[in-house]
Amino acid sequence: MFFISPSMGRLSFAEMMVDIHRYIRGLTSSSYKIIVGTDSMVRDNTCFISAVVVHRLGKGARYYYRQNNHRKIKSLRQKIFYETALSLELGGQITKQFSENGYSEMPVEIHIDVGTQGETRDLIKEVVGMVTGSGFQAKIKPDAYGASCVADKHTK
């Protein structure tokens, strides 16, 4: 599994975590949160993009993303659940790394590409329940910019 950083290029998961730790240590007086979100685009196959955003609250952010191609998924419900599962898996790996390196209190949010205005509104309760039941804070549109802006940018 590798990630792309717009500023650092291709990184392994371990290299990404080192870069995140370096970024956080660069300004320890700031508050941070980690955001994980996944979006997808269906063409001949389904391209899933998972983004990891390190938000230095009030002072910018940096992000990383990875691509995961899957067979064509036509069901919106299945696609949203798979997006959420990918975000949860990645959020769990990040949380584990943080707890092993002294950052166990670092908040990790899962941004889900669902909202009250579209076809996905009927799925909100289920996917938010998946996320909160896994111990993460869930955000939906319009607050789910990790999925609907950052990850979405790279699905095109």
NUVEXFI-302157 format. One record per residue (C-alpha): residue in one letter; residue number from 1; chain; x, z, y. Coordinates in steps of 0.001 Angstrom, whole numbers, m for minus. Layout:
- A:NUM:A:X:Z:Y
...
This chain:
- M:1:A:0:0:0
- F:2:A:1404:m958:3381
- F:3:A:190:m684:6938
- I:4:A:720:m2791:10024
- S:5:A:1588:m1152:13313
- P:6:A:1363:m3428:16372
- S:7:A:4538:m1804:17728
- M:8:A:6485:m1027:14516
- G:9:A:5494:m3858:12161
- R:10:A:4981:m3392:8423
- L:11:A:5241:206:7196
- S:12:A:4722:1992:3909
- F:13:A:2296:4915:3867
- A:14:A:5259:7338:3980
- E:15:A:6833:5479:6919
- M:16:A:3515:5501:8760
- M:17:A:3217:9263:8270
- V:18:A:6778:9778:9564
- D:19:A:5891:7713:12646
- I:20:A:2694:9737:13171
- H:21:A:4623:13013:12925
- R:22:A:7224:11667:15370
- Y:23:A:4463:10659:17807
- I:24:A:2847:14106:17620
- R:25:A:6184:15907:18039
- G:26:A:6914:13666:21045
- L:27:A:4421:15602:23190
- T:28:A:3580:18860:21453
- S:29:A:1686:20210:24460
- S:30:A:m1068:17622:23899
- S:31:A:m4031:17830:21538
- Y:32:A:m4442:15216:18842
- K:33:A:m6972:13945:16385
- I:34:A:m6628:11470:13582
- I:35:A:m9327:8858:13167
- V:36:A:m9867:6746:10065
- G:37:A:m12344:3881:10089
- T:38:A:m12992:788:7995
- D:39:A:m14763:m2453:8811
- S:40:A:m15201:m5629:6792
- M:41:A:m15885:m9332:7096
- V:42:A:m17445:m11465:4363
- R:43:A:m16180:m15014:3870
- D:44:A:m15038:m16419:497
- N:45:A:m14156:m12829:m321
- T:46:A:m14692:m9567:1539
- C:47:A:m11812:m8496:3753
- F:48:A:m11733:m4751:4418
- I:49:A:m9579:m3403:7248
- S:50:A:m8901:324:7373
- A:51:A:m7499:1673:10632
- V:52:A:m5693:4940:11285
- V:53:A:m5756:5960:14946
- V:54:A:m3653:8804:16306
- H:55:A:m5432:9823:19492
- R:56:A:m3400:11852:21960
- L:57:A:m6424:13246:23781
- G:58:A:m6479:12105:27382
- K:59:A:m3137:10331:27037
- G:60:A:m3599:7271:24847
- A:61:A:m3264:6488:21184
- R:62:A:m1493:4405:18604
- Y:63:A:m2880:2837:15476
- Y:64:A:m2048:1357:12101
- Y:65:A:m4149:m766:9784
- R:66:A:m4174:m2087:6252
- Q:67:A:m6023:m4968:4633
- N:68:A:m7790:m4839:1297
- N:69:A:m9395:m8002:m103
- H:70:A:m12238:m7705:m2563
- R:71:A:m14635:m10054:m4276
- K:72:A:m17488:m11258:m2091
- I:73:A:m19956:m8420:m1500
- K:74:A:m23351:m9657:m371
- S:75:A:m25198:m6326:m294
- L:76:A:m24935:m4599:3091
- R:77:A:m25541:m1235:1427
- Q:78:A:m22723:m1754:m1084
- K:79:A:m20375:m2978:1652
- I:80:A:m21038:60:3896
- F:81:A:m20586:2480:992
- Y:82:A:m17314:780:10
- E:83:A:m16073:902:3628
- T:84:A:m16885:4607:3734
- A:85:A:m15189:5232:382
- L:86:A:m12006:3467:1556
- S:87:A:m11966:5606:4712
- L:88:A:m12503:8789:2715
- E:89:A:m9700:7915:304
- L:90:A:m7288:7243:3151
- G:91:A:m8452:10323:5076
- G:92:A:m7801:12439:1986
- Q:93:A:m4269:11077:1598
- I:94:A:m3519:11732:5259
- T:95:A:m4967:15256:5111
- K:96:A:m2857:16005:2032
- Q:97:A:304:14814:3793
- F:98:A:m514:16861:6887
- S:99:A:m1131:20025:4879
- E:100:A:2195:19560:3058
- N:101:A:4032:19172:6390
- G:102:A:2622:22048:8417
- Y:103:A:m233:20194:10155
- S:104:A:m3107:21520:8051
- E:105:A:m5200:22176:11169
- M:106:A:m4985:18550:12382
- P:107:A:m8562:17270:12749
- V:108:A:m9341:14069:10835
- E:109:A:m12495:12146:11733
- I:110:A:m14056:9412:9652
- H:111:A:m15644:6670:11758
- I:112:A:m18430:4856:9926
- D:113:A:m19590:1378:10901
- V:114:A:m23313:2303:11019
- G:115:A:m25608:2924:13954
- T:116:A:m29166:3629:14993
- Q:117:A:m29761:114:16365
- G:118:A:m29132:m2264:13466
- E:119:A:m29796:m2854:9802
- T:120:A:m27484:20:8898
- R:121:A:m29717:2709:10461
- D:122:A:m31328:3394:7068
- L:123:A:m27918:4263:5600
- I:124:A:m26817:6805:8213
- K:125:A:m27987:9957:6442
- E:126:A:m26386:8959:3135
- V:127:A:m22950:7912:4395
- V:128:A:m22718:10766:6912
- G:129:A:m23556:13097:4014
- M:130:A:m20769:11525:1942
- V:131:A:m18273:12145:4733
- T:132:A:m19313:15671:5701
- G:133:A:m19628:16617:2031
- S:134:A:m15980:15589:1642
- G:135:A:m14939:17962:4438
- F:136:A:m14505:15508:7299
- Q:137:A:m16268:15107:10600
- A:138:A:m18303:11871:10689
- K:139:A:m18885:9645:13711
- I:140:A:m21317:6733:13903
- K:141:A:m21799:4000:16507
- P:142:A:m21379:4053:19448
- D:143:A:m18807:6837:18887
- A:144:A:m17228:5225:15810
- Y:145:A:m14619:3172:17665
- G:146:A:m12098:3542:14823
- A:147:A:m14308:1291:12699
- S:148:A:m16334:m725:15217
- C:149:A:m13453:m1550:17609
- V:150:A:m9997:m981:16090
- A:151:A:m10648:m2060:12484
- D:152:A:m13139:m4737:13587
- K:153:A:m10454:m6350:15766
- H:154:A:m8424:m7207:12655
- T:155:A:m11251:m8477:10434
- K:156:A:m11591:m11687:12479
